Amino acid sequence: MNITMKKQRIAYKTRSLKMKDLLSNAKREVVMYAFFGVLTTVVNFAVFFICLNAFHLDYKISTTAAWILSVLFAFITNKLYVFSSKSFDFSILAREALSFTGFRLASLAVDLGLMIVLIEVLAADQTISKLLTNLLVIVLNYTVSKLFVFKTKREASTSTD
């Protein structure tokens, strides 16, 4: 085998290993997001049902309280464990927190809007409505976090490591 063929073979194996690493990282990220997404959903549901049933608050107030606590939990877990953004530099942390919160406010609007439509317009059950809206919100939040919130930090961390 000549030197050119050996170099091509090495280059192919290197590209192949990089693709495997990318796929492995993508799988890890999805698994971690699913795991912490379930925990975030548990936080969301627990706060919602405690507010609704123990404190007899309106479902809109209960949904908002559930959102606030679950967003705080989600930001911490997404930053540290899902997207591995380990920087605590103030400017990066502020950008991540503000964009995360901003996009989550948009998902709150989707959550609350769908809850109102399902419950008040379509007379759907509150629990089933909460489940359906949460499924949609989970997909939206993952996509936005991956594409917009933590993307810049991941790219910056690979060039500085």
Secondary structure, 3 states (H helix, E strand, C coil): CCHHHHHHHHHHHHHHHHHHHHHHHHHHHHHHHHHHHHHHHHHHHHHHHHHHHHCCCCHHHHHHHHHHHHHHHHHHHHHHHHCCCCCCCHHHHHHHHHHHHHHHHHHHHHHHHHHHHHHHHCCCCHHHHHHHHHHHHHHHHHHHHHHHHCHHHHHHHHHHC
